[in-house]
Amino acid sequence: MTHKKKWLLLAPAGLLAIGAGASMVDWAGSLKAKGKPTGTWVLAGTVALVVLNAGVSIFGSSVVEKTLHELREKAAGN
């Protein structure tokens, strides 16, 4: 798979996971505000942070792929 294809796949996936994780963090906070058992909202919050951080990591990988793509394009143009 080329760097461009990886970038085009990873960027939206990362953004989607970041959005989902952020929404899940809010959901976990609402569980706490509703007085749900501690284990429930702590588990929900932990899963939410895992999803959010995975999204940031995936998006970071897409930035690497985009940079590698641009470097190869520049080298091919010289």
C-alpha positions as CSV (number, residue, x, y, z in Angstrom):
1,M,0.0,0.0,0.0
2,T,1.3,3.4,-0.9
3,H,1.9,6.2,1.6
4,K,-0.9,8.2,0.0
5,K,-3.4,5.3,0.3
6,K,-2.4,4.8,4.0
7,W,-2.8,8.5,4.6
8,L,-6.2,8.6,3.0
9,L,-7.3,5.6,5.1
10,L,-5.7,6.6,8.4
11,A,-6.7,10.3,8.6
12,P,-10.5,9.8,8.5
13,A,-10.2,6.8,10.8
14,G,-8.2,8.7,13.3
15,L,-10.6,11.6,13.2
16,L,-13.6,9.3,13.6
17,A,-12.0,7.6,16.7
18,I,-11.1,11.0,18.2
19,G,-14.7,12.1,17.9
20,A,-16.1,8.8,19.2
21,G,-13.6,8.9,22.2
22,A,-14.5,12.5,23.0
23,S,-18.2,11.7,22.9
24,M,-17.6,8.6,25.1
25,V,-15.7,10.8,27.7
26,D,-18.8,13.0,27.9
27,W,-21.0,10.0,28.3
28,A,-18.8,8.6,31.1
29,G,-19.0,12.0,32.8
30,S,-22.7,12.0,32.6
31,L,-22.8,8.5,34.2
32,K,-20.8,10.0,37.1
33,A,-23.2,13.0,37.3
34,K,-26.2,10.7,37.4
35,G,-24.7,8.9,40.5
36,K,-24.1,5.6,38.8
37,P,-21.8,3.1,40.7
38,T,-18.1,4.1,40.6
39,G,-17.0,1.0,38.8
40,T,-19.5,1.8,36.0
41,W,-18.3,5.3,35.1
42,V,-14.6,4.5,35.8
43,L,-14.8,1.6,33.3
44,A,-16.7,3.7,30.8
45,G,-14.2,6.6,31.2
46,T,-11.2,4.2,30.8
47,V,-12.6,2.8,27.6
48,A,-13.4,6.3,26.4
49,L,-9.8,7.4,27.0
50,V,-8.4,4.3,25.2
51,V,-10.6,5.1,22.2
52,L,-9.6,8.8,22.2
53,N,-5.9,8.1,22.5
54,A,-6.1,5.4,19.8
55,G,-7.6,8.0,17.6
56,V,-4.8,10.5,18.3
57,S,-2.3,7.7,17.6
58,I,-4.0,6.7,14.3
59,F,-4.2,10.3,13.2
60,G,-0.5,10.8,14.1
61,S,0.3,7.9,11.9
62,S,-1.6,9.5,9.1
63,V,0.5,12.6,9.4
64,V,3.7,10.5,9.1
65,E,2.3,8.8,6.0
66,K,1.4,12.2,4.5
67,T,4.9,13.5,5.1
68,L,6.5,10.4,3.6
69,H,4.2,10.8,0.6
70,E,5.2,14.4,0.1
71,L,8.9,13.6,0.5
72,R,8.6,10.9,-2.2
73,E,6.7,13.2,-4.5
74,K,9.3,15.9,-4.1
75,A,12.1,13.5,-4.7
76,A,10.4,12.1,-7.8
77,G,10.0,15.7,-9.1
78,N,13.7,16.5,-8.9
